Amino acid sequence: MATAEHPAVPTVKRGVQPLRAGQGTSFFWRKLHSLLGIIPIGAFLLEHLLSNFEALKGPAAYGAQVRFLNSLPLVRVLEWTFIFIPLLYHGIYGVWIWLRGKSNVVYYPWAGNWMYTVQRYTGLVAILYIGQHVARQRFMGISLPEHPYAAFAKVQHELANPWMLAVYIVAMIAICWHFSYGIWLFAAKWGITPGEVARKRMGWACGTLGVILVVMGMASIWAFISPQFRNAPENPPAPISQCFAPSHSGTVLI
């Protein structure tokens, strides 16, 4: 007596599916979205954390760093070309990808699904935080391009609000997570880490980087609220060595 053959059970391969050509026009936009998350957005994040780390040296050192960034040639062009426009595209297209995708953490609670979900929510936190941060630090209150040495007091006054301090802390953790895991995704999807062992090693490296970035961010936040630099002057005069240095008009994120 013949028996009916059951279809083979499909197997699910582990890892991240690589981006392949021929997947429609979304292939290019997804590749661009992935690339911009590393360069220039990721590079700007590293620079931003390093610049904010100057706050540990006090208001004068932090103001000098803000002044240096604003003195760069064509700073406004650089700001829009390498910061604002890439951020807008990466954020808007990221939300569009999120709305079209499904995490399925309830039905398939695998690590990859949880990572997918956390990556999307941290991205949303990053978009909301960056939006308010740019509005408050860039367009409201004293103009930092013209008064760079007021930067420390401006951030300090904002962090004096416990709710804003909590927002900064949560956003710092979310952004560092999003960037670090984004590097892992970038390496997997671009074929840099094709094997399981390579991805595992990259995971440890990205996790370590994320912890380092969070520590740097928290240290910078502490500098603004620590008793050592309490009540920084709102618009202190520039150091004598800076009074006759040339300056260029422009803008920069603080």
C-alpha positions as a Python dict, from the first residue, in 0.01 Angstrom:
ca = {
    (1, 'M'): (0, 0, 0),
    (2, 'A'): (141, 333, -102),
    (3, 'T'): (187, 601, 158),
    (4, 'A'): (155, 969, 96),
    (5, 'E'): (480, 1157, 124),
    (6, 'H'): (479, 1458, 351),
    (7, 'P'): (646, 1771, 218),
    (8, 'A'): (983, 1846, 365),
    (9, 'V'): (981, 2087, 655),
    (10, 'P'): (1144, 2411, 547),
    (11, 'T'): (1455, 2501, 739),
    (12, 'V'): (1531, 2852, 855),
    (13, 'K'): (1892, 2951, 816),
    (14, 'R'): (2052, 3147, 1095),
    (15, 'G'): (2205, 3486, 1041),
    (16, 'V'): (2109, 3796, 851),
    (17, 'Q'): (1990, 3774, 494),
    (18, 'P'): (2231, 3968, 271),
    (19, 'L'): (2110, 4246, 48),
    (20, 'R'): (2094, 4121, -309),
    (21, 'A'): (2056, 4289, -643),
    (22, 'G'): (1732, 4249, -830),
    (23, 'Q'): (1503, 4309, -533),
    (24, 'G'): (1339, 4609, -695),
    (25, 'T'): (1415, 4975, -648),
    (26, 'S'): (1421, 4933, -270),
    (27, 'F'): (1761, 4764, -302),
    (28, 'F'): (1937, 5093, -371),
    (29, 'W'): (1748, 5288, -103),
    (30, 'R'): (1812, 5019, 160),
    (31, 'K'): (2180, 5012, 73),
    (32, 'L'): (2194, 5390, 100),
    (33, 'H'): (2007, 5381, 431),
    (34, 'S'): (2251, 5123, 566),
    (35, 'L'): (2560, 5309, 444),
    (36, 'L'): (2453, 5650, 575),
    (37, 'G'): (2403, 5498, 920),
    (38, 'I'): (2778, 5433, 934),
    (39, 'I'): (2915, 5714, 716),
    (40, 'P'): (2858, 5998, 783),
    (41, 'I'): (2606, 5962, 1070),
    (42, 'G'): (2811, 5714, 1272),
    (43, 'A'): (3127, 5917, 1220),
    (44, 'F'): (2945, 6229, 1338),
    (45, 'L'): (2822, 6048, 1648),
    (46, 'L'): (3179, 5954, 1740),
    (47, 'E'): (3296, 6311, 1684),
    (48, 'H'): (3004, 6444, 1884),
    (49, 'L'): (3080, 6222, 2182),
    (50, 'L'): (3448, 6313, 2170),
    (51, 'S'): (3365, 6684, 2154),
    (52, 'N'): (3123, 6657, 2445),
    (53, 'F'): (3393, 6474, 2638),
    (54, 'E'): (3572, 6811, 2654),
    (55, 'A'): (3306, 6917, 2905),
    (56, 'L'): (3498, 6717, 3167),
    (57, 'K'): (3770, 6983, 3143),
    (58, 'G'): (3529, 7263, 3224),
    (59, 'P'): (3327, 7539, 3052),
    (60, 'A'): (3630, 7705, 2890),
    (61, 'A'): (3757, 7386, 2725),
    (62, 'Y'): (3407, 7296, 2607),
    (63, 'G'): (3355, 7644, 2466),
    (64, 'A'): (3688, 7626, 2287),
    (65, 'Q'): (3580, 7300, 2121),
    (66, 'V'): (3250, 7455, 2011),
    (67, 'R'): (3439, 7754, 1875),
    (68, 'F'): (3677, 7530, 1682),
    (69, 'L'): (3390, 7340, 1519),
    (70, 'N'): (3218, 7663, 1421),
    (71, 'S'): (3540, 7800, 1272),
    (72, 'L'): (3565, 7521, 1013),
    (73, 'P'): (3545, 7647, 653),
    (74, 'L'): (3203, 7607, 491),
    (75, 'V'): (3068, 7474, 818),
    (76, 'R'): (2706, 7534, 719),
    (77, 'V'): (2747, 7340, 394),
    (78, 'L'): (2921, 7060, 582),
    (79, 'E'): (2647, 7055, 843),
    (80, 'W'): (2364, 7016, 593),
    (81, 'T'): (2551, 6783, 358),
    (82, 'F'): (2694, 6543, 614),
    (83, 'I'): (2459, 6577, 914),
    (84, 'F'): (2109, 6711, 859),
    (85, 'I'): (2023, 6561, 519),
    (86, 'P'): (2166, 6212, 598),
    (87, 'L'): (1991, 6215, 936),
    (88, 'L'): (1658, 6307, 779),
    (89, 'Y'): (1684, 6036, 517),
    (90, 'H'): (1807, 5768, 757),
    (91, 'G'): (1534, 5849, 1008),
    (92, 'I'): (1241, 5881, 768),
    (93, 'Y'): (1334, 5575, 562),
    (94, 'G'): (1401, 5379, 880),
    (95, 'V'): (1049, 5451, 1002),
    (96, 'W'): (911, 5343, 663),
    (97, 'I'): (1102, 5013, 686),
    (98, 'W'): (968, 4963, 1039),
    (99, 'L'): (608, 5020, 933),
    (100, 'R'): (641, 4763, 654),
    (101, 'G'): (817, 4496, 863),
    (102, 'K'): (710, 4260, 1141),
    (103, 'S'): (916, 4151, 1439),
    (104, 'N'): (701, 3849, 1544),
    (105, 'V'): (856, 3846, 1891),
    (106, 'V'): (535, 3698, 2034),
    (107, 'Y'): (524, 3399, 1800),
    (108, 'Y'): (898, 3360, 1737),
    (109, 'P'): (1084, 3495, 2041),
    (110, 'W'): (1428, 3443, 1891),
    (111, 'A'): (1721, 3674, 1963),
    (112, 'G'): (1714, 3810, 1608),
    (113, 'N'): (1350, 3918, 1641),
    (114, 'W'): (1416, 4086, 1974),
    (115, 'M'): (1717, 4264, 1828),
    (116, 'Y'): (1503, 4380, 1534),
    (117, 'T'): (1240, 4520, 1770),
    (118, 'V'): (1489, 4694, 1997),
    (119, 'Q'): (1670, 4842, 1698),
    (120, 'R'): (1347, 4994, 1568),
    (121, 'Y'): (1241, 5142, 1901),
    (122, 'T'): (1586, 5284, 1976),
    (123, 'G'): (1580, 5440, 1630),
    (124, 'L'): (1248, 5606, 1710),
    (125, 'V'): (1387, 5736, 2040),
    (126, 'A'): (1690, 5870, 1852),
    (127, 'I'): (1474, 6056, 1597),
    (128, 'L'): (1258, 6221, 1864),
    (129, 'Y'): (1556, 6313, 2079),
    (130, 'I'): (1766, 6454, 1796),
    (131, 'G'): (1471, 6661, 1676),
    (132, 'Q'): (1416, 6832, 2009),
    (133, 'H'): (1791, 6856, 2073),
    (134, 'V'): (1856, 7040, 1747),
    (135, 'A'): (1558, 7270, 1803),
    (136, 'R'): (1656, 7365, 2159),
    (137, 'Q'): (2031, 7388, 2119),
    (138, 'R'): (2050, 7516, 1763),
    (139, 'F'): (1748, 7741, 1712),
    (140, 'M'): (1638, 7850, 2063),
    (141, 'G'): (1804, 8073, 2316),
    (142, 'I'): (2148, 8222, 2274),
    (143, 'S'): (2315, 8155, 1939),
    (144, 'L'): (2613, 7932, 1998),
    (145, 'P'): (2794, 8001, 1668),
    (146, 'E'): (2823, 8367, 1779),
    (147, 'H'): (2870, 8285, 2149),
    (148, 'P'): (3048, 7946, 2168),
    (149, 'Y'): (3162, 7992, 2526),
    (150, 'A'): (2799, 8003, 2638),
    (151, 'A'): (2754, 7641, 2523),
    (152, 'F'): (2836, 7484, 2859),
    (153, 'A'): (2585, 7696, 3050),
    (154, 'K'): (2317, 7638, 2787),
    (155, 'V'): (2342, 7260, 2819),
    (156, 'Q'): (2379, 7288, 3196),
    (157, 'H'): (2054, 7485, 3229),
    (158, 'E'): (1871, 7228, 3019),
    (159, 'L'): (1996, 6939, 3231),
    (160, 'A'): (1892, 7119, 3549),
    (161, 'N'): (1542, 6994, 3468),
    (162, 'P'): (1519, 6636, 3605),
    (163, 'W'): (1288, 6533, 3321),
    (164, 'M'): (1532, 6656, 3058),
    (165, 'L'): (1815, 6484, 3240),
    (166, 'A'): (1621, 6157, 3222),
    (167, 'V'): (1556, 6217, 2851),
    (168, 'Y'): (1928, 6268, 2789),
    (169, 'I'): (2023, 5951, 2975),
    (170, 'V'): (1764, 5732, 2800),
    (171, 'A'): (1847, 5882, 2462),
    (172, 'M'): (2221, 5834, 2514),
    (173, 'I'): (2175, 5463, 2586),
    (174, 'A'): (1931, 5420, 2295),
    (175, 'I'): (2153, 5599, 2042),
    (176, 'C'): (2467, 5410, 2143),
    (177, 'W'): (2278, 5079, 2120),
    (178, 'H'): (2130, 5170, 1783),
    (179, 'F'): (2467, 5264, 1638),
    (180, 'S'): (2656, 4966, 1780),
    (181, 'Y'): (2402, 4709, 1666),
    (182, 'G'): (2376, 4899, 1339),
    (183, 'I'): (2744, 4829, 1277),
    (184, 'W'): (2678, 4457, 1331),
    (185, 'L'): (2387, 4467, 1085),
    (186, 'F'): (2594, 4662, 835),
    (187, 'A'): (2876, 4407, 847),
    (188, 'A'): (2633, 4115, 811),
    (189, 'K'): (2424, 4261, 530),
    (190, 'W'): (2721, 4388, 330),
    (191, 'G'): (2894, 4050, 344),
    (192, 'I'): (3177, 4162, 571),
    (193, 'T'): (3098, 3889, 825),
    (194, 'P'): (2961, 3598, 617),
    (195, 'G'): (3004, 3322, 875),
    (196, 'E'): (2855, 3247, 1215),
    (197, 'V'): (3192, 3275, 1388),
    (198, 'A'): (3267, 3610, 1223),
    (199, 'R'): (2927, 3745, 1325),
    (200, 'K'): (2971, 3629, 1682),
    (201, 'R'): (3309, 3801, 1707),
    (202, 'M'): (3167, 4114, 1552),
    (203, 'G'): (2885, 4101, 1805),
    (204, 'W'): (3132, 4106, 2094),
    (205, 'A'): (3324, 4392, 1932),
    (206, 'C'): (3008, 4596, 1873),
    (207, 'G'): (2883, 4528, 2224),
    (208, 'T'): (3213, 4647, 2368),
    (209, 'L'): (3202, 4959, 2154),
    (210, 'G'): (2847, 5030, 2269),
    (211, 'V'): (2947, 5009, 2637),
    (212, 'I'): (3242, 5243, 2578),
    (213, 'L'): (3023, 5498, 2401),
    (214, 'V'): (2761, 5487, 2676),
    (215, 'V'): (3028, 5543, 2942),
    (216, 'M'): (3166, 5839, 2747),
    (217, 'G'): (2819, 5986, 2707),
    (218, 'M'): (2732, 5944, 3074),
    (219, 'A'): (3063, 6100, 3176),
    (220, 'S'): (2986, 6402, 2959),
    (221, 'I'): (2639, 6438, 3109),
    (222, 'W'): (2790, 6417, 3457),
    (223, 'A'): (3027, 6705, 3372),
    (224, 'F'): (2731, 6937, 3316),
    (225, 'I'): (2554, 6848, 3642),
    (226, 'S'): (2852, 6791, 3871),
    (227, 'P'): (2914, 7033, 4161),
    (228, 'Q'): (3259, 7111, 4020),
    (229, 'F'): (3123, 7334, 3740),
    (230, 'R'): (2798, 7441, 3900),
    (231, 'N'): (2644, 7774, 3790),
    (232, 'A'): (2861, 7828, 3483),
    (233, 'P'): (2829, 8184, 3345),
    (234, 'E'): (2575, 8217, 3067),
    (235, 'N'): (2791, 8427, 2834),
    (236, 'P'): (3151, 8436, 2959),
    (237, 'P'): (3413, 8638, 2772),
    (238, 'A'): (3643, 8449, 2541),
    (239, 'P'): (3992, 8375, 2669),
    (240, 'I'): (4247, 8640, 2578),
    (241, 'S'): (4425, 8400, 2344),
    (242, 'Q'): (4104, 8366, 2142),
    (243, 'C'): (4005, 8731, 2121),
    (244, 'F'): (4197, 8805, 1803),
    (245, 'A'): (4157, 8469, 1631),
    (246, 'P'): (3953, 8480, 1307),
    (247, 'S'): (3610, 8321, 1312),
    (248, 'H'): (3370, 8198, 1047),
    (249, 'S'): (2995, 8216, 1067),
    (250, 'G'): (2821, 7883, 1064),
    (251, 'T'): (2631, 7631, 1267),
    (252, 'V'): (2706, 7313, 1448),
    (253, 'L'): (2522, 7066, 1666),
    (254, 'I'): (2609, 7091, 2035),
}
